[in-house]
Amino acid sequence: MKVDLSGKTGRLARQTLSDFSEKMLMLLADMSLEEISVQKMCDICNYPRSTFYNYFDDIYDLMDYCWTAIYLWYRRKKRKEGEEQP
């Protein structure tokens, strides 16, 4: 994965990553991963293919990013809930 999730990312990079991951999850509700192409993803997100490849190697790499982002979000949520409990 070309994206370093351990470091800080800029606002535009976060927006781009969010756009790709949200659309990926939306498309997966209606079709299989094998049916989703990089071109289809870029058309839906309105980004050029070069932007996609700046962040990801292929569509499977984007899927890995989605799983990792969901996992990190869940961990942060659980940690926050744990801190709030007496």
Secondary structure as the mmCIF struct_conf table of DSSP 4:
data_model
#
loop_
_struct_conf.conf_type_id
_struct_conf.id
_struct_conf.beg_label_comp_id
_struct_conf.beg_label_asym_id
_struct_conf.beg_label_seq_id
_struct_conf.end_label_comp_id
_struct_conf.end_label_asym_id
_struct_conf.end_label_seq_id
TURN_TY1_P TURN_TY1_P1 LEU A 5 SER A 6
BEND BEND1 GLY A 7 GLY A 7
HELX_RH_AL_P HELX_RH_AL_P1 ARG A 11 LEU A 28
TURN_TY1_P TURN_TY1_P2 ALA A 29 ASP A 30
BEND BEND2 MET A 31 MET A 31
HELX_RH_3T_P HELX_RH_3T_P1 LEU A 33 GLU A 35
HELX_RH_AL_P HELX_RH_AL_P2 VAL A 38 CYS A 45
TURN_TY1_P TURN_TY1_P3 ASN A 46 ASN A 46
HELX_RH_AL_P HELX_RH_AL_P3 ARG A 49 TYR A 55
BEND BEND3 ASP A 57 ASP A 58
HELX_RH_AL_P HELX_RH_AL_P4 ILE A 59 GLU A 84
#
